[in-house]
């Protein structure tokens, strides 16, 4: 893992997404008045902010956007769909009393927010849910109102903008337990639920719950021999058929381990690249090339200490292009100051030049 220079405020309960050029970090919570920006933070102890970490220059920048930015800034869900950052749900202060169930969209290229006008029965106002996009549909599972935990599965058609509540065919005894701060993965046909829990329990990883889409009957749970400890508030990213989780909290310990599960074999593997320090309520995102970035989180229970650290780790063997690109950036640290014509004369492609701008 590589530690990257960071000056973004320490927070947790935030979310992040990544493309080939930037890591985008939205929202978060920090009860420390000074760490949260003091009197200058109008939304204390929440962060009504969108930040961008530019990979090529290793610099943070707060993005000033137009339109209505959501106010539910803790434990929301976020995904990147093209240039659009989709944010759903979340909670404000006091937690559980100011929840949301709207889909807010920020175009990260044009820096503007819009509220997605949807039809159909929306999910309840919740936070701590997980969501994933599959074939043009946004799926949302679980979450809590702050008082009740959910196993509801909703689907939003991103073309028609219509919500559908998906009712499982399982017997009640065969449903996943109610939960929040879990994570989702998918294989294009089925959604897999990893971990999560409630305020008093964390669910184990010895079986990975799966749910089919509305036209399929879920298969039986699959069991593995070696698997991660139970946890909630962990992070999760997916690279093709492999899903990676790291960190989290099991009710007693803050974790730092990194695991992967293959969705074809359902075999867990513990990886040697543990997090530099245990953390939960952190966020993680993976680039299209397979590099995971991990930011923030709670790192100490007794002092409730948060961190603003940013780390990266390659989850796959980097391509020759990516290795060469990283070497080029180290050798010429001021590439971003050159003109497009100068960069073209050096032999850079238009795709690589876009990463600099």
Secondary structure, DSSP 8 states (H G I E B T S, - for coil): -EEE---S---BS-EEEE-SSEEEEE--B---TTTTTGGG-TTTTB---EEEEETTTTEEEE---BS---S--BS-EEEEETTEEEEE--B-SSTTTSBB--EEEEETTTTEEEE---EE----SBBS-EEEEETTEEEEE--B-SS-BB--EEEEETTTTEEEEE---S-GGGS---BBS-EEEE-SSEEEEE--B-SS-B--SSEEEEEE-TTS-----EE-SS-----BS-EEEEETTEEEEEEEE-SS-EEEEEEEEETTT--EEEES---SS--BS-EEEE-TTSEEEEE--EEETTTTEE---EEEEESS---HHHHHHHHHHHH-TTGGGS-HHHHHHTT--HHHHHHH-
